[in-house]
Amino acid sequence: MVPTLSDLACNSYLKKKNMWGYRLLGIMLLHFRVIFSLSSAKLCSPEESFALLQFKNTISMDASASSHCDAAVTYPKTKSWDKDGDCCSWDGITCDEMTGHVIGLDLSSSWLLGTLHPNSTLFLLHHLQKLKLACNDFNGTKISSNFGQFTKLTHLNLSFSYFSGIVPSQISRLSNLVALDLSSDIPRTKFEQHTFNNLAKNLTELRYLLLDNVQMFSVVPSSLLNLSSASLISLSLGNCFLRGKFPIDIFHFPFLRQLTLSDNRLLTGNLPKSNWSSPLRILDLSITKFSGKISDTIGNLRDLKYLDLYACYFDGLIPNSFWNLTEITYLAFESNFFSGQVPASLSNLKQLTVLNLEDNQFSGEFPDVFGNLSKLTRISLAHLNFTGQLPLSAFNLTQISLLELSGNQFVGQLPYHASCLPLSHLKLGGNFLDGRIPSWLFNLSSLINLDLHDNKYIGTFDQFQQSSSNPNLTFELPDLTSLDFSSNRLSGTVKADMFSNLKNLEYVDLSNNNLLSLTTPETVNFTLSKLEVFKFSSCNVSQFPDFLRTSDNLVELDLSNNELTGQIFQLDQWPYLYFLNLSHNFLTSVERISSVELRHLDVQSNLLQRLPFILSSRIQFLSVSDNKLAGEFPSSICNLSTIEYLNLSNNSLSGIIPQCLANFDSLSLLDLRKNQFRGSIPQIFSKCYDLAALNLNDNELEGKLPPSLANCGDLEVLDVGNNKINDAFPYWTATLPRLQVLVLRSNSFHGPIYNNVPSIKRPFPVLRIIDISRNGFTGLLPARYFQSLKAMMHGDNDDIDPDYMNSAGYDQYYSMILTYKGVDLEMERVLNIFTTIDLSNNRFEGMIPKEVGKLSSLKLLNLSHNILRGHIPLSLGNLTQLESLDLSSNWLAGEIPVELTSLTALSVLNLSFNQLVGPIPQGKQFDSFQNDSFIGNMGLCGFALTQQCSNYEVPPAPIPEEDDTSSRWAWFDWKIVVMGYGCGVIWGLSLGYLAFSAGKPRWLMMMMFERHDAKKMRRIKPRPQRI
C-alpha cells in the first residue's frame, strides 16, 4: 500500500517524537547513573582516612581514661573506624557535603589513652573546623604548637584530657575561633602574658573562653579587657591564680552571660555601683577577695539564674532590689559579712532550688517564707545568729534534701507530724529547740545525716521505738551514716540492739547527756562494720560497749567522764584506731592497745597503777595524769619518738627524768608536775624547737635550770615552781619571743633578776604572768623590765578575744598555782587576758619603779615581804584593771596616794606592816576595805582603823571620768573564786573574766550554776571508792 501524504506527514511526526523520547530517556539514564555513582563513591579522601586510622593506631582505648568526667555516656568512638568504610560515616566524624573533607572531629569521652605526639597524623586534617578531645587521658602531653595549623578552626575543646605545659603562642593564630576550652580538673597548663595578649587581640570572634585551672600567674587582669566585648558570651577563669584588681568594665560587656572567677584567692574587685544592665545568667565570684557592698543596680540583672559569692569579703545590707531577681535558682552568700535582716520578700524568688546564707552577720528573726519556695532542694542557714521561732514551713517542702539551720538561736519544737520528706541531711544543732524528738524522723528512709546536738531536747530513748516485733530496734534508717544527739537532756538507756539496723552508720555522738546510759547484751548478733567514730562521753555509762569490738573500722572512741570501773582487757579488734579517750572514769587497768595507728590516748583521771601496753610507736598525744602511777619514769615512753603532748602529772612517779626525752623532736608539751622526781633537770632541750609548755612544778628537782631551754623559741609556759632548784635568775628567759607564763616560785633562786645585757633589746615582749615568789632574789626592781612588758599594757584587752590558754592542736588547758591572801589556789584554766606579777617573799630593795603604773591591764600585783622603801608611786593609780594589790611587809613610807581610790576594780588591798602615815583615803573601793588591809602602820589613821585622824584633814578622793573599762570589770567578786574552790578548783577565778567580760552574759551565768548544781547532784550517787 502506498502511503499517502498524510501518512508521510504522520510518520515524520512519529519519528521526531520518538527521537526526543529517546533523548529524554538517555538524559534520565545518565542522571541516575551519576546519582548511583556518587552514592557508591567514597567521599572521604584516602589521605584523611589514612590520617585518622593512623591516629587511632597510636592511641589506646581504656574506659578509665574517661571515668573522671561527668559525661552521661562514654564509649570508644574510634572502635567503629574501619579502613574499608567511608570515614565520613565513622563515629565522631563530620565531612563537608560538597568537598568530602573532614571538618569536624568529636572524640570527647572516647576512652582515649596515650600520648598525642607533635608528629601525630591528627595534624594532617587541615580542613578541621571543630575539634573536641575533651574527657580523655593524654597522659600529660604538652599542648602542641601544631594546633596552630588548624587555621579554619572555630571550636577547640581540649578540656579535662590531662594536657600539660605552656599554652603555645600558635594558639593565638586561630583567628576564626568562636569557642576555646582548655579547662582541667587541676592546674596542668599555663598561659604566658604575651600569648594571652595575642589571643585577645587576634581572636575577635571569640564568644566562649573557658580556662578553668589554667595557670595565669603572669597574666595581668586588666589584659582581659582586650577580649572582644562585642562577641564574648562566656568567660570562665576558675582557679587560674589571677591576682590584682579585676577590671570592673567587664561586668558591662553587652552580651556576657557567664562570668566565673572562682578560686582566685588573690583576685580583688568590686561589683558595679551604677548603670549595670547585663544579660548575665551565671555569676560566680566564690573564694576571691571581691569586697564592698552590693548596690541597688544588681536588680537590673533580670536574667540572673546562678549567683555564688561564697567566701568573699562583701558586707553591708542586701539591697531591696535584689529580691526582685525572680529567675534566680542558685543563691550562695556563705562566708561573707552581710548584715541586717533577711526580708520576707525572699519569698519572691520562687525559682530557687539552692539557698545558702551560712556564716554571715545577719540578725533578727528569719521570715517563715518557705511555703512560697516550693522548688527548694537545699537550705543552709547555719551560724547566722537568727532568733525567733524555727521556720516550720521548711518541713513542708516536698523536694528538700538538705536542711541546715545549726548555730542559731531558734526556739520552739519540731512539728509533731511530717511525711514524705526526701531529706538526706537534717542539721539543727546549736539552737534552743526543746521538747521531745518526734518519731517521724526515724521514718525518713533517705536520711543520711541527722544532727540535733546542743539543744534542749528531753525524753528517754524508749520514745523512739518503732518496731513492735523487736522492742529494742529503734532506728529504721538504712542509709544513715551520721547521728549526733550530743549535749541535750536525753535520759534512759540506749540498748546496743537499737543500732543493729544501721548498717551504714559511720559516726555516732550521744555525749553530754548525763542521764543517758548504755548497755550491751550478752550476745551480739550484729556488726556495725562501717562505724568509724563512737562518742559517748559525759553520760552515765558503767559498762564497756563490747558490741563495738566487731567494728573493725573504728577510728575514734570517746567514753570519757563516765562511770567505767575495773579492768579493760585487750583492745585488739581495731587495727585503725586513731583516737581513744577513756579519761575521767574509775578504771584500774587498761591492759593492751594493739592498734599500730593509735595517735591519741587519754586515760587521765582514773585509778591506773601502770601504763597500758601500747603497740603503736607513733603516739602523738599521751595523757596519764591524775592516776596512781608509781615507781620510775615508764621506760616504754622512750620508744614514742613522735610524741607531741606528754602529761604524766599528779602521780607518784619518782627517780630521775630520763635522758631519752631528748629524742622527742616534736614535743610541744611536757607536764610532769606533782610527782616525786629528783635530781637535776637533764640537758634534753637542744632540739626543743616545737616545745610550747614545760611544767615541772611540785617535784624534788635540784641543781640548775638548763640554759639549753633558750633554744625553745616557741616556749609559752615555763613552770618549775615548788622544787629545790638552786640557780641565779635565768636571764635567757627574757629572750624567748613567745614566753607568756614564767613560774619560778618556791625554789632557791638567788641574786639580782636584772642583767644589763645590750643584746636583749626588748625583754619579755609577751609575758603576762610572772611568779618568782619565795626565792632569794635580791637587788633593785628593774624598771627596764616593767617598760618592756607590752602584753600588760593593752588597756582593757578589747582587741583580744577572751579564751583559755591551751596546747595548740589539743583541747588541753594550761594551769598554774596562784597565791591569794597567803593561800595557794590552783587555777586549772588560765585566761589569755589574765595578767599577774608576784615578786613576793624575796629580798628586793629600793623603790617601786614608777614604770609599774604603765601596766594598765595588770590584774594582780604582789610585792609583799620584801625590803622595798620609799613612797607608793602615784602612777599605780593608772592600773585601772587591778583587782588585787599586796604591798604588805615592806618598808614603804609616806601617805597612801589618794589616786588609788580610782582603782574601782580593786577587790583586795593589803598595805599592812609598812611605815605608812597619814589618813586613809576615802571613797569608792576604799570604803569596803577593813582593818586588816592597813594594820601594822603606826602612823596611819582613818575610818578602817581604831586610830582616828584628829590632826589630819582627809583629802577628797579625785573624781575620775566615767570609765567603761573599770566598770566592766567591777563585777568581779572573789566569791566566784570561793565558789570554784568549794567545788575543788578555782575555775571561778579564770572563768569569771570570760563569763562577764561582755557584761554578765546570762547564758554563761546559767551554764556556771547549772554545772555547779549538776556536780552536787552527781555526788549524791554512790560511786566506787578510790583506792
DOKE-368448 format. One line per 5 residues: number of its first residue (from 0); their letters; for each residue x, y, z of C-alpha. Coordinates in steps of 0.05 Angstrom, whole numbers. Last residue first. Layout:
N
NUM	A	X/Y/Z  ...
***
This chain:
1027
1026	IRQPR	839/66/2930  783/108/2901  715/90/2929  665/65/2879  610/116/2869
1021	PKIRR	542/122/2902  501/178/2870  494/240/2913  557/267/2880  520/275/2815
1016	MKKAD	471/323/2845  526/368/2871  561/367/2804  496/383/2768  485/443/2814
1011	HREFM	553/471/2795  541/455/2722  475/492/2724  507/550/2762  562/562/2711
1006	MMMLW	518/549/2650  465/597/2675  517/652/2685  544/636/2616  475/644/2584
1001	RPKGA	461/709/2622  521/746/2595  549/787/2653  572/848/2616  618/830/2558
996	SFALY	676/808/2602  626/771/2645  639/697/2633  710/702/2608  735/740/2669
991	GLSLG	698/697/2717  722/633/2685  792/648/2709  777/658/2782  716/613/2782
986	WIVGC	758/554/2759  786/555/2829  784/480/2836  751/430/2883  679/454/2880
981	GYGMV	689/498/2941  748/529/2907  703/550/2849  652/581/2895  707/616/2934
976	VIKWD	736/643/2870  668/668/2850  662/700/2918  724/738/2898  680/788/2864
971	FWAWR	688/813/2793  630/860/2777  679/918/2773  708/890/2709  663/929/2663
966	SSTDD	662/987/2709  737/995/2701  733/993/2625  672/1036/2619  709/1093/2653
961	EEPIP	669/1153/2676  719/1209/2685  756/1208/2750  730/1240/2814  790/1251/2858
956	APPVE	781/1230/2930  776/1287/2978  836/1295/3025  820/1278/3097  845/1335/3140
951	YNSCQ	891/1306/3192  900/1322/3266  842/1282/3293  852/1226/3243  821/1167/3281
946	QTLAF	860/1108/3308  814/1048/3313  827/1035/3240  783/1030/3178  755/1100/3187
941	GCLGM	823/1134/3189  893/1135/3216  961/1112/3193  1025/1128/3230  1032/1060/3264
936	NGIFS	1027/1022/3200  1019/949/3224  947/945/3205  923/973/3138  887/919/3099
931	DNQFS	870/881/3162  825/939/3186  774/930/3130  769/953/3058  700/970/3032
926	DFQKG	705/1046/3036  770/1042/2996  731/1015/2936  695/1081/2923  713/1136/2971
921	QPIPG	761/1151/3027  836/1158/3031  870/1131/3095  897/1189/3134  971/1199/3148
916	VLQNF	1029/1151/3154  1056/1089/3121  1115/1053/3151  1096/983/3128  1061/925/3161
911	SLNLV	995/925/3124  984/952/3054  938/896/3032  883/911/2982  835/861/2950
906	SLATL	775/877/2907  803/933/2864  761/943/2802  747/1016/2820  821/1034/2823
901	STLEV	807/1109/2825  816/1107/2901  890/1092/2889  900/1164/2867  893/1186/2940
896	PIEGA	964/1161/2948  974/1127/3016  1019/1173/3055  1093/1167/3066  1134/1105/3077
891	LWNSS	1144/1035/3048  1187/990/3090  1158/923/3067  1110/873/3098  1049/887/3055
886	LDLSE	1049/913/2983  991/869/2960  945/896/2905  888/853/2878  837/874/2825
881	LQTLN	878/919/2780  845/937/2714  851/1012/2725  925/1009/2739  934/1084/2729
876	GLSLP	930/1098/2803  995/1059/2810  1027/1120/2778  1026/1156/2846  1083/1111/2867
871	IHGRL	1079/1085/2938  1134/1122/2973  1204/1099/2991  1227/1031/3013  1222/958/2989
866	INHSL	1253/906/3034  1210/847/3012  1150/811/3041  1097/836/2993  1107/856/2920
861	NLLKL	1042/824/2896  1006/855/2836  943/822/2807  901/844/2748  950/883/2704
856	SSLKG	919/912/2641  947/983/2651  1018/962/2662  1044/1033/2655  1040/1045/2730
851	VEKPI	1096/995/2741  1141/1047/2708  1140/1086/2773  1192/1036/2799  1178/1012/2869
846	MGEFR	1237/1037/2909  1298/1001/2936  1301/930/2958  1284/860/2935  1296/807/2988
841	NNSLD	1244/755/2966  1177/735/2993  1134/769/2940  1152/780/2867  1083/762/2840
836	ITTFI	1062/797/2776  995/779/2745  959/784/2679  897/745/2656  875/762/2585
831	NLVRE	894/694/2557  853/661/2611  886/606/2651  850/542/2666  861/497/2726
826	MELDV	878/555/2771  901/522/2835  899/562/2899  956/576/2946  933/616/3006
821	GKYTL	971/677/3031  914/724/3014  915/698/2943  974/658/2916  961/628/2847
816	IMSYY	983/558/2824  981/545/2749  943/510/2694  948/504/2618  889/474/2581
811	QDYGA	880/413/2538  836/410/2476  895/395/2432  920/428/2368  959/482/2404
806	SNMYD	962/468/2478  914/513/2513  908/583/2542  836/597/2555  796/648/2516
801	PDIDD	778/721/2518  780/751/2448  835/804/2448  828/874/2418  786/897/2477
796	NDGHM	844/880/2523  822/930/2576  886/970/2569  936/932/2529  997/948/2572
791	MAKLS	1008/880/2605  1027/847/2540  1078/903/2529  1120/882/2589  1181/921/2564
786	QFYRA	1178/982/2610  1169/937/2670  1233/900/2653  1271/966/2644  1250/989/2713
781	PLLGT	1288/932/2745  1267/920/2817  1330/931/2856  1374/878/2887  1359/809/2915
776	FGNRS	1326/745/2896  1324/691/2949  1262/653/2930  1190/653/2954  1159/690/2894
771	IDIIR	1183/686/2823  1113/689/2792  1108/722/2724  1044/721/2683  1033/763/2621
766	LVPFP	1100/759/2584  1093/779/2511  1157/820/2499  1197/792/2557  1260/832/2546
761	RKISP	1262/880/2487  1334/899/2470  1369/839/2499  1436/844/2463  1458/900/2510
756	VNNYI	1457/853/2570  1442/894/2632  1429/836/2679  1366/842/2720  1339/789/2767
751	PGHFS	1390/801/2822  1416/743/2864  1381/678/2884  1338/621/2861  1326/571/2918
746	NSRLV	1257/548/2898  1186/567/2918  1164/605/2856  1199/601/2788  1136/610/2745
741	LVQLR	1142/645/2677  1080/648/2634  1075/685/2567  1140/666/2533  1132/676/2458
736	PLTAT	1197/714/2439  1243/679/2489  1298/730/2500  1279/748/2572  1283/674/2590
731	WYPFA	1358/679/2577  1366/717/2642  1354/654/2682  1358/684/2753  1414/651/2790
726	DNIKN	1408/578/2810  1389/530/2865  1329/489/2843  1295/455/2902  1225/449/2873
721	NGVDL	1159/486/2882  1158/523/2816  1189/498/2751  1136/528/2705  1156/552/2635
716	VELDG	1096/568/2590  1099/598/2520  1161/565/2491  1163/571/2416  1237/592/2413
711	CNALS	1260/533/2455  1335/542/2445  1340/582/2509  1320/518/2544  1392/498/2533
706	PPLKG	1408/540/2595  1385/481/2637  1357/506/2704  1407/490/2757  1412/437/2811
701	ELEND	1353/405/2845  1286/374/2828  1241/350/2884  1174/356/2848  1119/408/2853
696	NLNLA	1122/443/2785  1157/410/2726  1113/443/2672  1144/456/2604  1098/486/2551
691	ALDYC	1108/507/2478  1163/459/2456  1166/459/2380  1241/475/2370  1263/435/2430
686	KSFIQ	1325/408/2396  1379/423/2448  1329/414/2504  1349/349/2537  1402/372/2586
681	PISGR	1371/336/2645  1334/372/2702  1376/354/2762  1359/302/2814  1290/284/2839
676	FQNKR	1222/267/2810  1168/260/2863  1106/277/2823  1061/338/2822  1084/366/2755
671	LDLLS	1109/323/2698  1078/362/2640  1116/363/2574  1081/399/2518  1102/412/2446
666	LSDFN	1148/352/2434  1165/342/2361  1240/328/2370  1228/277/2424  1298/246/2425
661	ALCQP	1320/290/2484  1266/255/2525  1313/195/2526  1354/229/2581  1306/204/2634
656	IIGSL	1276/248/2689  1304/219/2753  1272/175/2805  1199/182/2826  1129/175/2798
651	SNNSL	1073/185/2847  1021/214/2801  995/285/2791  1026/299/2723  1043/247/2669
646	NLYEI	1026/291/2610  1061/282/2543  1038/320/2482  1078/317/2417  1103/245/2417
641	TSLNC	1136/222/2352  1194/184/2385  1149/141/2429  1201/89/2447  1222/127/2509
636	ISSPF	1151/120/2535  1164/46/2547  1214/65/2601  1159/88/2648  1191/141/2694
631	EGALK	1208/107/2759  1159/79/2810  1087/97/2818  1027/110/2774  964/123/2814
626	NDSVS	926/167/2766  917/242/2757  956/248/2692  961/192/2641  958/237/2580
621	LFQIR	990/214/2515  984/252/2449  1027/239/2388  1032/163/2390  1071/135/2331
616	SSLIF	1103/75/2366  1037/37/2367  1037/-27/2409  1017/8/2473  1017/-31/2538
611	PLRQL	976/10/2586  1016/49/2638  1013/23/2709  973/36/2772  912/64/2737
606	LNSQV	858/93/2782  829/143/2731  837/217/2720  877/215/2655  868/158/2605
601	DLHRL	877/198/2541  910/163/2481  917/199/2414  958/173/2356  939/100/2350
596	EVSSI	953/72/2281  990/10/2306  927/-11/2342  943/-63/2395  921/-29/2459
591	REVST	936/-74/2518  917/-79/2592  877/-19/2613  875/-24/2688  842/6/2749
586	LFNHS	788/44/2712  747/94/2752  730/144/2698  755/212/2680  793/193/2617
581	LNLFY	777/136/2570  794/174/2506  820/134/2446  837/166/2379  869/132/2319
576	LYPWQ	841/61/2319  856/31/2251  871/-41/2274  811/-42/2320  799/-111/2348
571	DLQFI	859/-117/2395  833/-78/2455  858/-127/2507  826/-123/2575  791/-65/2607
566	QGTLE	795/-70/2682  752/-43/2738  704/14/2732  670/56/2679  626/111/2709
561	NNSLD	632/164/2655  676/224/2641  709/197/2578  679/143/2532  708/171/2467
556	LEVLN	726/122/2412  755/144/2345  779/103/2285  734/42/2286  739/3/2222
551	DSTRL	740/-65/2258  671/-55/2287  667/-124/2319  692/-99/2386  638/-46/2386
546	FDPFQ	587/-93/2417  632/-94/2478  607/-26/2500  644/-21/2567  593/-18/2623
541	SVNCS	582/40/2672  558/93/2624  524/153/2655  539/207/2605  598/254/2599
536	SFKFV	627/218/2537  590/172/2489  627/184/2424  633/130/2371  671/146/2306
531	ELKSL	688/99/2249  628/52/2242  627/17/2174  623/-54/2200  569/-41/2252
526	TFNVT	562/-116/2266  501/-154/2291  489/-216/2333  514/-192/2400  502/-240/2457
521	EPTTL	509/-216/2528  471/-153/2511  507/-85/2513  482/-27/2555  489/48/2550
516	SLLNN	466/102/2598  438/172/2589  426/217/2648  488/260/2634  471/273/2562
511	NSLDV	538/303/2546  558/254/2491  510/219/2443  556/222/2383  553/168/2329
506	YELNK	590/169/2262  597/115/2208  529/81/2205  517/44/2140  488/-20/2171
501	LNSFM	440/18/2216  393/-40/2232  430/-62/2294  436/7/2325  379/-3/2375
496	DAKVT	409/-70/2393  462/-33/2434  410/-11/2483  410/63/2499  382/71/2569
491	GSLRN	342/129/2597  356/203/2591  362/258/2540  378/328/2563  418/352/2503
486	SSFDL	493/359/2491  501/304/2439  445/278/2393  491/267/2333  478/211/2283
481	STLDP	518/203/2219  515/149/2165  440/136/2159  422/99/2095  382/43/2127
476	LEFTL	343/88/2174  295/45/2214  326/66/2281  300/40/2346  301/-36/2350
471	NPNSS	297/-56/2423  223/-70/2421  232/-121/2364  166/-144/2335  133/-79/2357
466	SQQFQ	181/-39/2315  182/37/2324  219/52/2388  240/125/2390  204/142/2456
461	DFTGI	245/88/2492  306/133/2483  281/176/2540  257/247/2537  286/316/2532
456	YKNDH	313/360/2477  346/424/2500  395/436/2442  469/424/2433  467/368/2381
451	LDLNI	408/354/2334  447/326/2275  417/272/2230  458/256/2168  439/204/2116
446	LSSLN	363/205/2116  331/173/2055  285/127/2095  256/184/2135  216/141/2184
441	FLWSP	261/156/2243  247/230/2239  173/214/2245  185/196/2319  189/267/2342
436	IRGDL	247/288/2387  215/312/2451  210/384/2473  263/435/2462  300/475/2409
431	FNGGL	348/526/2435  398/523/2378  467/492/2367  448/432/2324  391/433/2273
426	KLHSL	424/393/2217  379/349/2173  414/317/2114  381/266/2067  311/294/2069
421	PLCSA	261/268/2018  203/290/2062  142/247/2050  113/260/2118  114/308/2176
416	HYPLQ	76/307/2242  92/336/2310  130/393/2280  198/405/2312  196/448/2374
411	GVFQN	208/520/2391  268/565/2393  318/587/2341  382/617/2367  428/599/2310
406	GSLEL	486/551/2302  450/497/2261  395/511/2210  416/461/2156  362/429/2114
401	LSIQT	387/386/2057  343/342/2012  281/386/2004  236/367/1945  168/364/1982
396	LNFAS	179/425/2023  131/422/2082  185/417/2135  213/484/2114  146/515/2134
391	LPLQG	167/504/2206  214/563/2208  240/553/2280  214/610/2321  254/671/2337
386	TFNLH	327/687/2331  378/683/2275  451/683/2299  476/665/2229  517/603/2241
381	ALSIR	478/557/2194  424/580/2145  434/525/2092  374/505/2051  379/454/1994
376	TLKSL	323/426/1950  279/488/1944  226/484/1889  167/501/1935  192/570/1954
371	NGFVD	125/601/1975  117/557/2038  190/572/2053  171/641/2077  180/636/2153
366	PFEGS	218/701/2159  283/695/2198  282/735/2262  337/784/2277  408/784/2254
361	FQNDE	451/773/2193  526/772/2205  546/718/2157  564/644/2164  511/609/2121
356	LNLVT	466/645/2072  458/585/2025  393/577/1986  390/525/1930  329/509/1887
351	LQKLN	302/579/1880  251/590/1825  201/625/1872  249/681/1889  194/728/1912
346	SLSAP	191/694/1980  256/729/1998  210/789/2002  200/770/2075  264/807/2090
341	VQGSF	330/778/2115  352/824/2170  416/865/2173  486/843/2158  529/813/2103
336	FNSEF	599/797/2124  616/738/2078  621/663/2090  561/637/2051  523/683/2002
331	ALYTI	502/626/1956  439/633/1912  421/582/1858  354/587/1821  348/661/1804
326	ETLNW	293/679/1755  255/724/1804  310/774/1814  263/821/1853  297/805/1920
321	FSNPI	359/840/1896  323/907/1890  317/910/1966  392/916/1973  428/864/2016
316	LGDFY	457/902/2074  530/912/2088  589/868/2072  624/830/2016  690/797/2032
311	CAYLD	686/733/1992  679/662/2017  617/642/1975  592/695/1926  555/647/1880
306	LYKLD	498/673/1838  462/629/1787  399/648/1750  408/721/1731  363/741/1673
301	RLNGI	335/804/1706  403/831/1723  376/902/1735  367/889/1809  442/889/1816
296	TDSIK	437/965/1808  415/970/1880  486/964/1903  522/904/1933  574/928/1984
291	GSFKT	648/921/1984  691/861/1971  718/814/1919  776/777/1950  761/710/1916
286	ISLDL	734/644/1941  668/648/1902  659/700/1847  610/660/1805  560/699/1762
281	IRLPS	516/658/1715  457/688/1677  486/755/1658  444/792/1605  472/858/1632
276	SWNSK	450/925/1658  496/955/1709  490/1030/1703  513/1042/1775  552/1012/1832
271	PLNGT	588/958/1793  613/899/1835  681/905/1866  749/874/1857  806/833/1884
266	LLRND	839/770/1859  887/738/1907  845/676/1922  826/661/1850  781/603/1869
261	SLTLQ	720/627/1829  724/676/1771  664/652/1730  627/702/1686  570/674/1643
256	RLFPF	520/713/1601  563/769/1572  529/801/1512  536/875/1529  602/873/1566
251	HFIDI	587/916/1627  614/869/1680  679/870/1641  686/944/1658  701/927/1731
246	PFKGR	771/906/1714  793/853/1765  845/880/1813  908/840/1828  920/766/1824
241	LFCNG	897/711/1777  916/642/1800  872/610/1747  826/576/1797  763/590/1757
236	LSLSI	771/631/1694  705/622/1657  685/676/1607  620/663/1567  585/709/1517
231	LSASS	642/750/1487  623/780/1419  624/855/1422  667/858/1484  724/827/1445
226	LNLLS	777/808/1494  828/864/1505  795/880/1572  823/815/1599  891/850/1597
221	SPVVS	870/887/1661  875/821/1699  950/819/1687  970/750/1663  1035/726/1697
216	FMQVN	1004/677/1745  954/651/1693  953/577/1709  897/541/1673  850/512/1725
211	DLLLY	787/537/1690  804/566/1621  736/570/1585  731/625/1532  665/625/1494
206	RLETL	648/680/1445  713/691/1407  704/726/1341  760/776/1352  811/722/1366
201	NKALN	871/764/1345  879/814/1402  856/770/1460  899/713/1435  959/759/1425
196	NFTHQ	953/786/1496  944/715/1523  1008/692/1489  1046/753/1514  1024/742/1586
191	EFKTR	1041/668/1588  985/617/1598  998/554/1637  975/482/1636  966/429/1690
186	PIDSS	925/463/1744  874/412/1770  808/388/1740  823/419/1673  796/473/1627
181	LDLAV	826/486/1558  761/506/1524  762/554/1465  698/574/1427  689/621/1368
176	LNSLR	757/612/1338  766/642/1270  832/678/1287  867/613/1306  935/647/1305
171	SIQSP	933/657/1381  940/582/1390  1010/590/1359  1034/620/1424  1035/551/1455
166	VIGSF	998/540/1521  1054/523/1570  1054/452/1597  1001/399/1607  945/361/1574
161	YSFSL	907/315/1621  843/309/1580  796/350/1622  786/403/1568  818/401/1499
156	NLHTL	759/435/1464  773/476/1401  715/506/1362  720/553/1301  781/521/1270
151	KTFQG	798/543/1199  871/558/1216  883/488/1242  958/497/1238  961/529/1307
146	FNSSI	946/461/1337  1016/444/1313  1044/483/1372  1030/420/1412  996/422/1480
141	KTGNF	1043/382/1524  1021/310/1536  1007/296/1610  978/227/1598  931/242/1541
136	DNCAL	872/218/1582  803/232/1554  748/279/1575  752/331/1519  782/317/1450
131	KLKQL	735/362/1410  759/392/1344  712/435/1301  733/469/1237  782/418/1211
126	HHLLF	806/428/1139  879/415/1153  869/344/1178  944/329/1176  951/348/1250
121	LTSNP	917/283/1270  973/247/1236  1012/256/1301  1080/288/1291  1073/332/1354
116	HLTGL	1057/269/1394  989/258/1429  1008/210/1484  963/154/1509  892/137/1530
111	LWSSS	829/153/1490  766/126/1525  720/166/1478  693/218/1526  702/272/1472
106	LDLGI	724/246/1404  688/298/1363  724/312/1297  692/361/1248  714/388/1180
101	VHGTM	736/323/1146  737/339/1072  683/310/1027  683/371/983  609/387/977
96	EDCTI	579/355/1038  637/375/1083  651/317/1130  635/305/1204  669/249/1242
91	GDWSC	653/227/1313  630/156/1293  652/139/1223  607/153/1163  653/206/1135
86	CDGDK	710/156/1141  678/113/1087  690/41/1104  743/-10/1085  795/20/1133
81	DWSKT	747/12/1192  732/62/1247  677/36/1293  725/28/1352  744/101/1345
76	KPYTV	682/122/1384  703/84/1447  645/97/1495  625/147/1548  553/166/1563
71	AADCH	526/212/1617  590/253/1618  611/271/1688  685/265/1674  738/226/1712
66	SSASA	717/159/1681  742/179/1611  811/146/1611  784/91/1657  746/61/1598
61	DMSIT	811/45/1563  828/53/1489  899/61/1466  925/115/1418  975/107/1361
56	NKFQL	931/61/1319  872/110/1320  917/167/1295  940/122/1238  867/108/1221
51	LAFSE	850/182/1220  910/200/1177  894/143/1128  822/168/1120  847/239/1111
46	EPSCL	895/217/1056  846/170/1023  796/227/1015  728/218/1047  671/219/996
41	KASSL	680/145/979  635/133/918  572/89/918  523/147/924  560/188/872
36	SFIVR	559/132/820  486/119/832  470/192/824  512/196/761  479/134/733
31	FHLLM	410/162/750  425/225/712  453/187/652  391/144/649  347/207/652
26	IGLLR	386/240/596  382/178/554  307/173/564  299/246/544  339/233/480
21	YGWMN	299/171/465  236/209/474  260/265/430  275/214/375  208/181/385
16	KKKLY	172/246/374  212/262/312  198/194/283  125/200/300  118/267/266
11	SNCAL	152/242/203  105/182/203  45/228/207  68/271/150  82/211/109
6	DSLTP	14/184/125  -18/250/106  18/249/41  -9/179/28  28/116/38
1	VM	28/66/-19  0/0/0
***
